[in-house]
Every structure is written in structure tokens, then in C-alpha cells.
Amino acid sequence: MMGPAHSLSGAAAWLGVGAAAAAAGRPMPWPVVLVGALICAGAALAPDLDHKAATISRAFGPLSRWLCEIVDKLSYAVYKATKKQGDPRRSGGHRTLTHTWLWAVLIGAGASVLAITGGRWAVLGILFAHMVLAIEGLLWRAARGSSSDILVWLLAATSAWILAGVLDKPGNGADWLFTAPGQEYLWLGLPIVLGALVHDIGDSLTVSGCPILWPIPVGRKRWYPIGPPKALRFRAGSWVELKVLMPVFMLLGGVGCAAALNVI
């Protein structure tokens, strides 16, 4: 799928988690609903860090382009080192390492550890990075072009600073779900894991499928492209994605948000 659909699906997924948490008697404070949805929307773009033409490659200027090149090479090296006889030959690392459940879990766990050990500046860094990606994904028309990069970064930095201040206030969710002393912001890894997994599921619906299960082998393949029957798949950017899936994500996100906030 394309960036906007990935971001919408990520936000909708977190809002759905918020609805489930409310139904289970562990409701999210509204700042957790908002911040988690934005982080998840941004994290749903992050697996494309292995693609030089993806939205994330442009999000942070030369730094993200350089990082994409490194991740592409790393992913390709891991693919070559671990592939089985049934896995096809490849010329790059797109839709390999960063499109797996293991990558999603490791990135989310790393963010949680950083959040609880690195203090306020680590939390601000996590928020800033994902705010940039969320803006690029959800407001993609307005964020297009290099001339808007600085405005996006300023908006993301301002948003991160304000939201971190809101979360820090008692009862606003710094300790949501994990309440023991020293576990504030441990939950920040959850929307990051969810966003990456939602990205992978979205890509699995497209023609090429997605090797979500790696390193678990399936038959003669370790990089088995999980997906529905080929007749039910679509091409990225097709009318199915733009005219069907994106409106569905917006609808589900709205319902999930209302349920998470006990409006319905």
C-alpha cells in the first residue's frame, strides 16, 4: 500500500485498541488515545525504511535517505544469508527484514526501553520522529515537496513538546497500563509495534505479499510472501486502496475513537 493508506490504517488500528481497552475496563486517557494514534500512524510508514523512494526516505532530508540506503543493504544481506532453496533471487532488500513480525517487536521494544531509560528527551525524540511521519502520511498533499520539510519538522517538534507536556500531567497517561514506578512511557512501544504490523498486513494484501512470518519457514521458503488468494490482491495505489480501503479506515477510526472515549 501507499503511505497515506498505511498511516490511516495505523491510526485506525490504535483507535480500535483504545475501544477494546475501554471495553475491557482499562480505558485510555484521551492524551494516550491521541498520541498513540499519531505514533501508530507514523510507525505504519517506518517498515518502508528499506525503500529509497518511500515517504520515509524523504521525511528527514539527507539523513533519512542515507539511512534508507543502509537499511536496504542490511536487509538484502540478511535475505541472502537466510534464504532457503525456494526463495527467489532478489536485487534489493525491500519487503524483507523490516517487513517481519520480529522487526516490529524489536523496534517497539527498543523504543520502550529508550523511553523509560532516556528520560524526557528520549520521549520527545520518539514523539518527534513519529509526528513527522504521521504528518507526512496523513497530510501528504500538504507535506509534499522539499520546501515544506522545515514546516513539517517545526509542526512535529511543537506537537511533540506540547503532547509530552500534556502526558506528564497526573492522570493523563504517562503511566497508562504500566503503573509501577519507573515504568512511565513504557507503553510507547505498543503503537510502534502495532503500526509496523499493520503496515505488513496491508502490504500482504497487495500483489507481492509480505514475508511477515520470517524467520519461521513455510515449506521450502523462509521468506514466504503471506497474503490472500491472488484473485483478492490489488496493486499499491489502485482504486481498491484509494476508493475502498482508505474510506473504510477513516470510518473504523472514527468509530474506534468514539468508543475509546466512551462517546458511544
N, C-alpha and C positions, 0 to 999 in steps of 0.2 A: 504494500500500500504506500501511498504518498504521505508526506509529512503532516498535512492538515488532518487527514483521517486518522493517522496514528495518534496525534495529540488529542483529538476529540475522543477516541476510544479510551485513551489513558485516563482522561478526566472523568468520563462516564463510569469507568471501572472503579475508581476510588469513591465516587459518589454512591455507587452500588454497595461498596464495602461499608460506607457510612450508614446506609439504610439497614444493612444486615447487623451492624453493631448496635444500632438503636433498637432493633427488634430483639436482640439478644440481651438487652439491659445494660450495655456498655456504650452509651451514646457518646459521640464525639462532640466536644465543644465546637462552636461554629468556626473558630480560627483553625482547628485541625481539619475540618471539612474543607475549608477554603485552601489552606496551604497544601494539604495532601493532594487535592485535585490539581493544583498548579504544578506541584512536583511530579505527580504521576503523568501529567500532560507532557512535561519536559522530558521525563525519563523514557517516555514512549518513543522519543526520537533517538535516544542515545545508542541503541544497538547498531544504527547505521554509521557508527564511527569507523566502520571498515569500508566506507564507500566515499570516494573522493568527490562525488557530485551531489551528495546528500545535503539536506538542510543543515545538519550539524557541522558539516565541513566549512560552512560559511558563517556560522554563528559567532565565532570568536576571532575572526580575521585570520591572519597567517598562523597563529598558534593552533587553531583547530584544523587547518589544512595540513599542517605538519604532523599533528597528532593522528589524523586520519591515515596518512601515508604509513606511519609507524604501525598502527593497529592493523592495517591491511596486510602489511608484510608479516607481522606476527601471526595473524590469523591464517595466512597462507602456509606459513611454516608449520603451524600446529596441524593443519589439514594434511599436509604431505607426510608428516611424521606419524599420524594416527590412522590414516585411511586404510580401509580393507580392500580386498580384490574387487568387490562390486562397486566401490565408489568411483565416480568418473574422474577423469583428469580435469584440472582447473588451471586457470591462468592468474587467478587472484583470490583474495580471501573474503570477498563479500558473501554474506549469508553463511558464515561458518561459525567461528568461535563466539563472536558476540551475539549470535542468534540462538543461544542454547540456554537451557534452564540453569546450568552450572554457572555460566557467566552472570546471569541475572542475580542469583543468590550471592555470589562473591561480591559483586558490585554493591548490592544492598547492604550486606553485612559490613563491608568496608566503610560505607557511609555512616552506618550506625555507630561503629567503633570510633570513627573520626568525630562524630557529633558529641559523644559522651566523654571523649578524652581531650578534644581540642578546644573546648570552651566556646565562647560566643563567636569568635572569629571563624571557627570551623563551621558553625551553624550558618553564619552569614555567607560563607563561601559556597556551601551546599545549596542554600536558598538562591543565591545569585546565579549560579550556573544553571539551575533548573528554571528559574524565572526567565532567563534569556531564551532557553529552548522553548518554554511554553509560549512566550510572545512570538517567537519565530514560527511556531506551529499553528497556534490558534488565531493569530493576527497576521497570517502570512502575506496577505495582499499589501497591508500597510508596512510590513517589515522588509519587503523586497528591496534589493539594491544596496550597494555599499554605502551610499550616502545616509542611509537610515541606521547604520550599525551603531554609531555613537548614541543616538537617541534610544535605541533598544537597550543598550548597556546602562544608560542613565536611568531609564524606567525600571529595569531589572534591579539595579543597585538600590534605588529608592524604595521599591516594593519590598526587597529583602530586608532592608533596615526597619521599615515600618512593621512588617509582619513578624519579624523577630522580637520587636518590642512588644507587640500585642501578645504573642505567645508566652513571653516571660512573665506576664501578669498572673497572679494566683487564679487558678480555676480556668485559665484559657487554653490549657492543653499541653504545656511543656512536658508534663508527666503523664499524658494520656496513655492508658493501657499498661505502662511500666511505671509503677509508683514507688519503688524502693529508692532510697537516697542514692544519688549519683547516676540514676537511670534517665534523667531528663533528656528528652530528644532521642532516646533510643528508637522510638517509633519511626523516625525519619527514613530509615532504611526500607520500611514496608512499602510506601508508594513507589520507591525506586525499583524494588523487585517486581512489584505488580506492573509498573509501566513497561519494563523490559519484557515481561512475559506476554503482556497484551500485544506488544509490538510483534513478537514472534508468532502469536496466534493469528494476528492479522496477515502477516506475510505467508503463513501456511495456507491461507485461502486463495492465494494467487497461483499463477501457472507453475511457478518453480517450486512451490512448497517451502518448508523450513525445517532444518535439522534440529528441532527443539530438544530431542532426547539425548543428544551427544553428551557423554561418551558411551551411552548404552547402545550396543549394536542391535540392529534389526536385520536378521538374515545375513546376507553377505556384505552388508553395508554398515559402517559405523556412523556415517553422516547421512542417514536415511531422511529424505525430504518429506516430513509429515504433512498431510493435507487431506481434504475430502476427495471423493472421486473426481477425476479430471473434468467431467462434464459440469461440475458445480464450481469450478475455479474461474477466476477472472484475471484480467491483466491490470497491473497497477495503473491507476489514473483513468480507468474505464468508467463508463456511465454507471455501472453497478456500484462502484465505490462512491462516486460523486452524487448520484441521484437517489441511491437507496441506503447505503451504509451510513453516510455522514448524517442524513436526517434522522436515521434510527438512533445513532449515537447521541445526538442532541436531545431527542425525546427521552431516551433512557436516562441520560444525565439529569435532565430536569426532574423526572420522577424520583430518581435516586436522591437528589438534593433535597427535594421536598420531604421525603421520608426520613432522611438523615437528620433534618432539622425539626422533625415532628410536626410539620405543617399538614401532612396527610397521615 
